[in-house]
Amino acid sequence: MTRIIDVHFPGSRRRCCRKRSKCFFNLREVPRPQEEPSTSELLDWLKLLLAEDIPPEALRSSDRKAFVPPLHGALLKNEAGRASLERVVFMARAGR
């Protein structure tokens, strides 16, 4: 995955994208019935984060299961995936 990011985001953007991709991999670990985000969704999401100038610090959370990253809709394949993620996050937050 690192090589793919390097090809799509050369130069100084590469380092920023690598930091942001950690959030992507954390999201892939959240159990849910929908497909996990793929490389295509990662690249789209990284482009949006860069375009909106969202810093890597905005993607850090101590609770990976209850954190919804900025612009998370780009990481999901469809509306059912978004609803599924939001349910999982809601349940995780309610269980605290």
Backbone as a ProteinNet text record, in pm:
[ID]
protein_1_A
[PRIMARY]
MTRIIDVHFPGSRRRCCRKRSKCFFNLREVPRPQEEPSTSELLDWLKLLLAEDIPPEALRSSDRKAFVPPLHGALLKNEAGRASLERVVFMARAGR
[TERTIARY]
82.6	0	87.3	200	290.8	337.2	367	412.8	303	180.7	68.9	52.6	59.3	49.5	163.1	284.4	399.8	383.1	322.7	302.1	198.3	91	-18.7	6.2	91.7	117.4	268	335.8	481.4	521.8	648.6	705.9	659.3	638.9	604.4	466.5	378.4	245	250.4	354.5	369.7	368.7	448.7	459.8	325.6	257.5	125.9	26.2	29.2	-64.6	-34.4	90.2	124.8	70.7	82.3	29.6	-122.5	-187.1	-333	-381.5	-302.9	-346.2	-356.1	-288.5	-300.8	-445.3	-514.4	-655.2	-737.7	-705.3	-772.9	-760.2	-640.5	-620.4	-692.1	-700.8	-778.5	-926.4	-977.2	-1116.1	-1144.3	-1049.9	-1068.3	-1079.6	-1028.1	-1034.6	-1167.5	-1248.8	-1377.9	-1470.5	-1520.9	-1607.3	-1743.7	-1783.7	-1915.2	-1949.1	-2077	-2117	-2083.6	-2053	-2025	-1878.4	-1850.3	-1712.7	-1624.8	-1501	-1408.1	-1358.9	-1314.8	-1267.3	-1147.1	-1141.3	-1032.5	-933.2	-833.7	-731	-792.3	-890.5	-955.8	-1018.8	-1088.8	-1149.2	-1042.6	-932.4	-823.1	-768.8	-742.5	-686.8	-784.2	-912	-1012.5	-1017.5	-1014.5	-1021.2	-898.6	-780.6	-657.9	-662.5	-712.8	-725.5	-817	-927	-1019.4	-955.7	-884.8	-818.7	-718.1	-643.1	-545.4	-615.9	-723.1	-795.3	-857.2	-902.5	-964.1	-861.3	-735.7	-625.6	-651.7	-700.1	-725.7	-595.5	-546.8	-417.3	-424.9	-312.8	-310.2	-356.8	-335.8	-376.1	-527.4	-603.3	-749.8	-795.9	-703.3	-738.1	-695.9	-649.8	-605.3	-716.5	-728.9	-827.9	-777.3	-804.2	-763.3	-857.5	-977.3	-1075	-1105.2	-1033.5	-1047.6	-1188.3	-1258.3	-1390.5	-1500.9	-1478.2	-1582.5	-1549.2	-1444.6	-1399.5	-1447.6	-1508.6	-1549.1	-1457.5	-1374.6	-1279.9	-1349.3	-1286.6	-1342.2	-1356.9	-1463.7	-1490.5	-1498.7	-1547.3	-1550.6	-1637	-1729.3	-1814.7	-1736.3	-1622	-1539.2	-1476.5	-1470.3	-1409.2	-1508.1	-1634.2	-1736.2	-1789.6	-1821	-1859.8	-2001.7	-2088.4	-2227.3	-2297	-2422.2	-2500.8	-2515.2	-2526.9	-2538.7	-2411	-2297.3	-2170.5	-2163.1	-2210.7	-2212.4	-2303.4	-2421.8	-2516.5	-2460.4	-2394.1	-2334.3	-2224.8	-2137.6	-2030.3	-2089.2	-2187	-2246.6	-2312.6	-2375.2	-2433.9	-2327.1	-2218.6	-2108.6	-2050.5	-2028.9	-1972.9	-2069.8	-2197.8	-2297.9	-2299.3	-2296.5	-2298.5	-2172.2	-2058.9	-1932.3	-1934.4	-1987.9	-1994	-2093.9	-2204.7	-2306.8	-2259.2	-2166.1	-2116.8	-2008.2	-1970.6	-1862.8	-1901.2
-118.6	0	125.4	118.5	233.2	271.6	173.4	203.1	272	226.7	286.3	433	458.8	597.3	681.2	625.4	699.2	737.3	648.8	676.5	787.1	781.8	877.5	1011.9	1010.4	1131.8	1150.6	1199.6	1217.2	1337	1341.7	1458	1471.8	1594.9	1623	1570.5	1554.5	1501.9	1355.6	1285.4	1142.9	1120.4	1198.1	1180.3	1206.3	1311.2	1342.6	1229.9	1176.3	1070.1	940.8	912.7	793.5	804.8	921.8	941.8	925.8	980.7	972.9	831.3	752.2	616.1	526.5	562	483	481	592.2	600	505.4	498.5	408.3	264	223.2	85.2	56	154.5	136.7	116.7	193.1	179.8	42.8	-12	-144.8	-253.6	-228.3	-326.9	-327.8	-224.8	-218	-323.4	-415.4	-521.1	-465.8	-500.6	-461.8	-553.3	-564.9	-660.1	-616.5	-489.1	-440	-463.1	-450.5	-463	-355.3	-392.3	-292.1	-202.8	-82.2	10.2	-48.1	-20.8	-72.7	38.6	4.3	99.6	219.5	195.2	303.7	404.7	355.4	446.3	521.3	453.7	520.4	637.3	615.6	721.3	838.3	807.8	914.8	994.9	925.9	990.8	1079	1026.9	1105.9	1234	1223.6	1342.7	1446	1399.9	1492	1555.4	1475.4	1529.9	1637.9	1614.1	1713.5	1838.5	1817.6	1931.4	2018.8	1956	2029.7	2072.2	2035	2070.1	2023.3	1899.7	1842.1	1781.8	1827.1	1780.6	1637.8	1567	1430.4	1422.3	1529.7	1529.3	1513	1555.4	1544.2	1400.4	1311.7	1171.9	1081.1	1138.2	1057.5	1045.8	926.5	903.5	792.2	806.3	701.9	581.9	601.9	493.5	467.7	373.4	346.4	302.1	232.9	179.5	284	394.2	495.8	623.8	620.8	740	735.1	842.9	855.5	960.2	920.4	1015.4	1120.2	1235.8	1339.1	1284.9	1324.9	1286.1	1134.8	1066	919.5	860.6	938.5	888.2	842.4	903.7	865.1	728	680.6	550.4	434.6	466.7	363.3	341.5	217	181.6	225.2	235.4	271.8	321	356.5	408.2	304.4	179	73.5	65.6	86.9	86.7	200.9	318.2	433.6	407.3	355.4	327.1	221.7	122.4	17.4	73.1	156.2	216.3	303.1	382.7	470.7	390.8	277.6	191	135.9	87.9	30.7	136.5	256.5	364.3	405.1	415.6	452.7	349.8	222.2	117.2	120.7	148.8	155.8	273.6	385.7	503.6	482.6	416.3	392.9	293.2	205.8	102.8	147.9	272.9	323	324
0	0	0	67.7	73.2	-67.1	-149.3	-286.3	-367.4	-348.4	-421.7	-381.2	-251.7	-203.6	-260.6	-262	-313.3	-460.8	-539.1	-681.5	-700.8	-624.4	-640.8	-572.2	-470.1	-393	-375.3	-478.2	-470.5	-384.9	-354.3	-284.9	-141.6	-101.1	38.4	75.8	-21.6	7	49.5	9	40.4	191.1	263.4	408.6	476.9	436	493.4	467	348	313.1	388.5	409.8	488	630.3	690.3	825.5	826.4	727.6	720.6	692.9	623.2	589.5	713.1	821.9	945	992.8	980.1	1017.8	930.8	803.1	709.3	755.8	793.2	835.9	967.4	1054.8	1177.7	1145	1049.5	1009.6	950.7	878.5	819.2	925.3	1045.2	1152.6	1226.8	1208.1	1277.2	1217.9	1300.4	1247	1205.2	1084.5	1033.8	916.8	884	779.1	637.1	615	480.8	443.2	312.9	265.8	327.3	354.6	407.3	293.8	326.9	223	148.4	19.3	-63.6	-96.2	-175.9	-216.8	-288.2	-371.6	-445	-350.2	-248.6	-151.1	-71.8	-40.1	31.4	-50.2	-177.3	-262	-275.5	-293.3	-301.8	-172.4	-59.4	70.8	95.4	61	78.2	-5.4	-127.4	-212.5	-147.1	-89.7	-22.7	100	178.9	297.8	259.9	154.3	108.6	54.7	-21.4	-78.1	31	138	249.4	354	332.6	423.2	567	579.4	711.5	762.4	877.8	928.9	982.5	980.1	1033.5	1179.1	1255.7	1396.6	1411.9	1312.1	1317.9	1301.5	1267.2	1244.1	1358.3	1466.2	1579.4	1682.1	1737.1	1842.1	1932.2	2059.7	2153.3	2146.2	2091.8	2081.2	1933.8	1875.1	1732	1693.6	1782.8	1748.6	1755.5	1823	1837.4	1761.5	1681.3	1609.1	1464.2	1420.2	1280.7	1217.5	1121.9	1063.2	976.2	961.3	872.9	730.5	665.1	526.1	508.4	611.3	610.3	498.6	445.8	338.3	216.6	191.3	76.4	95.3	219.9	247.1	234.7	219.3	219.1	78.6	48.3	-87.2	-123	-23	-51.3	75.5	61.9	173.7	285.2	249.2	350.6	434.1	371.7	444.9	543.7	503.1	593.3	712.2	685.7	793.8	888.6	833.4	914.9	1005.7	950.1	1029.8	1140.6	1107.3	1207.9	1320	1287.2	1390.7	1483.2	1424.2	1504.4	1597.3	1545	1624.7	1734.5	1700.9	1802.1	1915.7	1879.7	1982.3	2066.9	2004.4	2078.6	2176.2	2131.7	2219.5	2332.9	2305.9	2407.4	2512.7	2473.6	2564.8	2658.9	2653	2738.8	2883.2
[MASK]
++++++++++++++++++++++++++++++++++++++++++++++++++++++++++++++++++++++++++++++++++++++++++++++++

